[in-house]
Amino acid sequence: MPHDPASLHEVLESLARDDDPRSFLWIGLHDPTLEELSQFAEPLGLHALAVEDAIEAHQRPKVERYANHLFMSLRAVEYQADDIETNEINMFLGENFLLTVRKGSGHDLRAVRRRAEGDVAELEHGSIAALYAVVDSVVDDYEDVAAELEVDVSEVETSVFSHERTSDSSRIYRLKREALDFRRAVIPLREPMARFATGAMPEETQPYFRDIADHLARVTESIDSSEKLLDNALNAHLAQLSIQQNDDMRRLTAGATLFAIPTAVAGVYGMNFHHMPELAWRYGYPFVVVITSVICWVTYQRFKKSGWL
């Protein structure tokens, strides 16, 4: 990444002399090294701790204010096949610049930048408009992910309460884990967005951040609802498993009883005693077979009537 710090100083000095609030510098970096980011940190006056946070992975979403700039870290979220993937976006907001540091392959900011450049009304607010465009695009993705998560939760509910035997516990657990990861990306942003909407940003930009705060509230409600439904689905699934196991035990018991009847009769006649009156009776064998069959048939009908078979 070739870069001349002197040229960046010149651009910043030119912006400082320019009275037009719409003039600002938007710099986008993708997976930079510490050395590459440091080339921009010195001319822009970025705090060393903020630069370190931007380089280190797995930052918690947060907003921190330094002497001449604001540092913001958030997570872009993608959802595919019951799997949530998060990618960090770290931003440095100054009076006349916005520096974005994107980590990972998700949420390409080039499209966001093109949309922002096409909205002249928003660009009247300078670098804050660029910050809003990035945050708004990330939160819009949150709503899409929340909708897809609700669809998967609905599928799990349908499967759990179907008449077919299903094995939903693993998918329920996986969805609960993904919902937790989603919550970790969304919840920390609510408080800073509320501050942006009520005084931390210029008054003319506050309605935009109120809109983002409203979207975050809806996403949070969706996550809460999905988690509660997953808890209920898991409890219902465990109850269904218990009922199915009880049904299986009853069927096994009924089957064992039916086999026990002829086994008991055969056991009596297999003791080889000499003085058994039926042994010498001409009709003893068919009589025993008929009686055993009748008893088994009556027992089977009783079990079937009671729902055990």
C-alpha positions in Angstrom: 0.0 0.0 0.0 2.2 2.9 -1.1 1.5 6.1 0.7 3.1 9.5 1.1 2.4 11.0 4.6 3.4 14.5 3.3 0.7 14.4 0.6 -1.9 13.4 3.2 -0.8 16.3 5.4 -1.3 18.6 2.4 -4.8 17.3 1.8 -5.8 17.7 5.4 -4.4 21.3 5.5 -6.4 22.0 2.3 -9.6 20.7 3.9 -8.9 22.7 7.1 -8.7 25.9 5.0 -11.9 25.0 3.1 -15.0 26.4 4.7 -17.3 24.0 2.9 -18.5 21.4 5.5 -19.2 18.9 2.7 -15.5 18.6 1.9 -14.0 15.7 3.8 -11.6 12.7 3.2 -12.9 9.2 3.2 -10.2 6.5 3.4 -11.0 2.8 3.3 -8.6 0.1 4.3 -9.0 -3.7 4.1 -7.1 -5.9 6.5 -4.2 -3.5 6.9 -1.1 -4.3 8.9 0.0 -2.1 11.9 2.7 -0.6 9.7 0.2 0.3 6.9 -2.4 1.8 9.3 0.4 3.7 11.1 1.1 5.6 7.9 -2.4 7.2 8.2 -2.4 7.4 12.0 0.3 10.0 12.3 -1.1 12.5 9.7 -4.6 12.1 11.0 -3.6 12.3 14.6 -5.1 9.0 15.6 -4.6 7.8 19.2 -2.3 4.9 19.6 -4.8 2.9 21.7 -7.5 3.3 19.0 -5.0 2.2 16.3 -4.2 -0.9 18.4 -7.9 -1.7 18.8 -8.4 -1.4 15.0 -5.7 -3.9 14.3 -6.6 -6.5 17.0 -9.4 -8.9 16.1 -12.5 -9.7 18.0 -13.3 -6.2 19.4 -16.5 -5.7 21.2 -18.8 -3.2 19.5 -18.1 0.2 21.1 -17.7 3.9 20.6 -14.8 5.8 22.2 -14.1 9.6 22.0 -10.5 10.9 21.8 -9.1 14.4 21.6 -9.6 15.0 17.9 -11.5 12.0 16.7 -14.1 9.4 17.5 -13.3 5.7 17.3 -16.2 3.2 16.6 -16.0 -0.6 16.3 -19.0 -2.6 15.0 -19.7 -6.0 13.6 -21.2 -6.7 10.2 -23.3 -9.9 10.2 -24.1 -12.4 7.5 -26.4 -15.4 8.0 -26.3 -18.6 5.8 -27.5 -22.1 6.6 -28.0 -21.6 10.3 -24.6 -20.0 10.6 -23.8 -16.4 11.5 -20.6 -14.9 10.4 -19.3 -11.6 11.7 -16.7 -9.3 10.3 -15.3 -6.2 12.1 -15.5 -2.7 10.8 -13.5 -0.1 12.8 -13.9 3.6 12.0 -12.1 6.8 12.9 -14.3 9.9 12.6 -12.6 13.3 12.5 -13.9 16.8 11.7 -13.0 16.4 8.0 -12.1 12.7 7.6 -13.5 9.2 8.0 -11.1 6.3 8.0 -12.7 2.8 7.8 -10.7 -0.4 8.6 -12.6 -3.5 7.4 -11.5 -6.9 8.5 -12.6 -10.1 6.8 -14.3 -10.6 3.5 -17.9 -9.6 4.4 -19.8 -6.3 3.9 -17.9 -4.6 1.1 -18.0 -0.9 1.8 -17.5 0.2 -1.8 -21.2 -0.1 -2.6 -22.0 1.8 0.6 -19.7 4.6 -0.5 -21.2 4.8 -4.0 -24.7 5.1 -2.4 -23.5 7.8 0.0 -21.9 9.8 -2.8 -25.2 9.7 -4.7 -27.1 11.3 -1.8 -26.3 15.0 -2.0 -28.6 15.9 1.0 -26.8 13.6 3.4 -23.4 14.7 2.2 -24.2 18.2 3.4 -23.3 16.9 6.9 -19.7 16.0 5.9 -17.8 13.1 7.4 -20.7 12.3 9.8 -22.8 11.4 6.8 -20.2 8.9 5.7 -20.2 7.4 9.3 -24.0 7.2 9.2 -24.0 5.5 5.8 -21.7 2.7 7.0 -23.6 2.2 10.3 -27.0 2.3 8.5 -25.9 -0.3 6.0 -24.7 -2.6 8.7 -27.9 -2.2 10.7 -30.0 -2.9 7.6 -28.1 -6.2 7.3 -29.1 -6.9 10.9 -32.7 -6.6 10.0 -32.3 -9.1 7.1 -30.5 -11.5 9.4 -33.2 -11.2 12.0 -35.9 -12.0 9.4 -33.9 -15.1 8.2 -33.5 -16.2 11.8 -37.2 -15.9 12.4 -37.9 -18.1 9.3 -35.5 -20.8 10.6 -37.1 -20.7 14.1 -40.5 -21.1 12.5 -39.3 -24.2 10.6 -38.0 -25.7 13.8 -41.4 -25.1 15.5 -43.2 -26.8 12.7 -40.8 -29.7 12.8 -41.1 -30.1 16.6 -44.9 -30.2 16.6 -45.2 -32.4 13.5 -46.5 -35.9 13.9 -43.3 -37.4 12.5 -40.4 -38.3 14.6 -37.7 -35.6 14.3 -34.3 -34.9 15.8 -34.4 -31.2 16.3 -32.3 -30.7 19.4 -29.0 -30.2 17.6 -30.5 -27.6 15.3 -32.2 -25.8 18.1 -29.0 -25.6 20.0 -27.2 -24.3 16.9 -29.8 -21.6 16.4 -29.6 -20.6 20.0 -25.8 -20.3 19.7 -26.1 -18.2 16.5 -28.8 -16.0 18.2 -26.4 -15.4 21.1 -23.6 -14.3 18.6 -26.1 -12.1 16.9 -27.1 -10.5 20.2 -23.4 -9.8 21.0 -23.1 -7.8 17.7 -26.3 -5.8 18.2 -26.9 -5.0 21.8 -23.6 -3.0 22.5 -24.6 -0.6 19.7 -27.9 0.5 21.2 -26.4 2.8 23.9 -24.0 4.8 21.6 -26.7 5.1 18.9 -29.1 6.5 21.6 -26.4 9.0 22.6 -25.8 10.0 18.9 -29.6 10.5 18.5 -29.9 12.7 21.6 -26.9 15.0 21.8 -23.6 13.5 21.0 -23.9 14.5 17.3 -24.9 17.8 15.7 -28.6 18.4 16.0 -29.2 18.3 12.2 -27.8 14.7 12.1 -29.6 13.4 15.1 -32.8 12.2 13.2 -30.7 9.9 11.1 -29.2 8.2 14.2 -32.7 8.1 15.8 -33.7 6.0 12.7 -30.8 3.7 13.3 -31.6 3.4 17.0 -35.2 2.5 16.1 -34.0 -0.2 13.7 -31.7 -1.6 16.5 -34.6 -1.7 18.9 -36.7 -3.7 16.4 -33.8 -6.1 15.8 -33.3 -6.6 19.5 -37.0 -7.4 20.0 -36.7 -9.9 17.1 -33.7 -11.6 18.8 -35.5 -11.7 22.1 -38.6 -13.3 20.5 -36.5 -15.8 18.6 -34.6 -16.8 21.7 -37.9 -17.3 23.7 -39.4 -19.3 20.8 -36.3 -21.5 20.7 -36.4 -22.1 24.4 -40.1 -23.1 24.1 -39.3 -25.3 21.1 -36.5 -27.1 23.0 -38.8 -27.7 26.0 -41.5 -29.0 23.7 -39.1 -31.2 21.9 -37.8 -32.7 25.1 -41.4 -33.3 26.2 -42.1 -34.9 22.8 -39.1 -37.2 23.3 -40.3 -38.2 26.7 -43.8 -39.0 25.4 -42.3 -41.0 22.5 -40.1 -43.0 24.9 -43.2 -43.7 27.1 -45.1 -44.9 24.0 -42.1 -47.1 23.0 -41.9 -48.6 26.5 -45.7 -49.4 26.4 -45.4 -51.0 23.0 -42.4 -53.1 24.2 -44.3 -54.0 27.4 -47.4 -55.1 25.4 -45.2 -57.1 22.9 -43.4 -58.8 25.8 -46.7 -59.7 27.4 -48.0 -61.3 24.2 -44.8 -63.4 23.9 -45.0 -64.3 27.6 -48.3 -66.1 27.3 -47.2 -68.8 24.9 -43.8 -68.9 26.6 -45.5 -69.7 29.9 -47.7 -72.4 28.5 -44.7 -73.9 26.6 -42.7 -73.8 29.8 -45.3 -75.8 31.7 -45.4 -78.5 29.1 -41.6 -78.5 28.8 -41.0 -79.6 32.4 -41.2 -83.3 31.4 -43.2 -84.5 34.3 -44.6 -88.1 33.9 -47.9 -87.5 35.6 -49.5 -84.7 33.5 -53.0 -85.7 32.4 -53.0 -83.6 29.2 -49.9 -85.5 27.9 -52.0 -88.6 27.2 -55.1 -86.8 26.0 -55.7 -87.1 22.3 -56.9 -83.5 21.8 -54.5 -82.0 24.3 -52.2 -80.4 21.7 -54.8 -78.6 19.6 -56.7 -77.6 22.8 -53.6 -75.9 24.2 -52.8 -74.2 20.9 -56.4 -72.8 20.7 -56.5 -71.7 24.3 -53.1 -69.9 23.9 -54.2 -68.2 20.7 -57.5 -67.0 22.3 -55.7 -65.6 25.3 -53.1 -63.8 23.1 -55.9 -62.4 20.9 -57.9 -61.1 23.8 -54.8 -59.6 25.4 -53.9 -58.0 22.0 -57.3 -56.4 21.7 -57.1 -55.0 25.2 -53.7 -53.4 24.6 -54.9 -52.0 21.3 -58.0 -50.5 22.8 -56.0 -48.9 25.6 -53.6 -47.4 23.0 -50.6 -49.4 24.0 -50.4 -50.9 20.5 
